[in-house]
Amino acid sequence: MNPFGSLQDLRQRPIPDQAGVRLRKTGFRSHLILPSDEPLDDALAAGIAGVNAYYSTRTPPYYRQIAGAIPGLFLRRGVIEKLLAVNGRLAGFGLELFLFDGWRPKAVQAYFHDVWMPQHLREQAPALSGADLQAEVEKYWSAPSVDEHSPAPHETGGATDLTLRWRGGEMLWMGSLFDDVTAIAHRDHFERDGDVSFSDVEARANRRLLHWVMAEEGLIGHPDEWWHFSFGDQLWARLGGFEAALYGLSSPP
């Protein structure tokens, strides 16, 4: 018996080509915000599994706690309600969501945007500099917020990084590490034509399942990060064609 049951159709439904999504993403931080006063709540206390990847010392490739990281995983109340609804759908198949990140302190955002990612890119391509370097950095790491009208997604509490796992057990194979900063992390990476291994087929099926089970609850995925989903922030509004975002800058209680 297939343990995925009626979820099997989602494992077989291709993720659309993300090229157009990348184009729509350009300039998303200029999108209008009509901010809600909806609070941030503790996702772990709400019953969603997870470990803050930047607080943990077991997250590759860092293997250390990032300065300024917090142990908690906070999200807007409306986002948590949607994740609980996804979990309700998954529970009958022995699956659940597992969170890596939610609301992110400015210090963590600044470290990766200003220090870690530029350093990594220069190691790979020493000639990369200036605007070209900045553009590569911001494919994966948004600049920390200095303008309340242009918040980094994770500073709103509307963005979350997550995966699927067997309830209380091992994570499903997604084909790359969380926070991989190469093309293998692209949402549609395994949708491309060509010979693929059993590992690739499994990763493709699991990415499809994660993508669609989240999309059907109204969350929108980042084209270059299979793990990143948004609801209510500027990225969600831009990619979803909504007039305005719901969530601006926020902080935990």
Number of C-alpha atoms within 10 A of each C-alpha: 4 8 11 16 10 10 16 15 14 19 22 13 14 18 20 13 14 16 11 11 17 14 11 15 17 13 11 16 20 13 19 19 21 12 15 11 10 13 16 22 22 19 23 16 11 13 11 17 18 19 17 21 26 23 21 18 13 12 18 14 10 14 13 14 17 17 12 14 18 19 13 20 26 27 29 26 18 17 24 23 15 16 22 18 15 19 22 13 15 20 14 12 16 15 22 25 22 20 21 23 26 28 27 29 18 17 14 18 21 16 17 20 20 17 11 14 20 19 15 14 17 13 11 10 11 10 11 15 14 8 9 10 16 18 12 16 22 13 14 18 21 19 20 23 19 10 9 12 17 19 23 26 30 26 23 27 34 32 31 26 24 21 22 22 18 16 17 11 10 10 15 16 18 25 19 15 14 20 19 16 20 11 12 17 21 18 24 23 22 23 18 10 7 6 7 13 8 8 11 17 16 18 20 26 23 22 29 27 23 22 26 22 21 20 15 10 15 17 23 22 26 22 25 23 23 27 26 24 24 26 27 28 29 33 29 27 24 22 21 16 10 15 13 17 21 21 26 24 20 22 16 16 8
